[in-house]
Amino acid sequence: MAGRHRFAALLGLGAVLLWATALGLVLLLGALDDAASGRVAAVFPRGKAQEDMLAAVAMADGLAVSGTWFDNMLVVEGTTPGLVGRLKAAGAVAAYRSYGVDYLMLGGCFFAVTPRA
């Protein structure tokens, strides 16, 4: 019995490590270049006050569009090139392309629902 439990535990640990590695790679490779602009999800350090994040967005010449489920992330928009670099200079840790909820919801089992033009 102990052998089966050990195998199950190792299999579970392996799955968690594989998932964490894949997530880390996605976050690393998905971060935007400093020259990027448009609508982005700006990630700030954990524990940073909402007022400080909004001040950083204003210093970066961006417009805070909305908050997110995460208390250290804001959706920011800016049209001038270099928004991401300015956000990082003002205290953001990283920025990612902001996709609407439509890209995250699944319709049925195997296809994503995308907005119609």
Secondary structure by P-SEA (a helix, b strand, c coil): caaaaaaaaaaaaaaaaaaaaaaaaaaaaacccccccccccccccccccaaaaaaaaaaaccccccccccccccbbbbcccaaaaaaaaaccccccccccccccccccccbbbbbcc
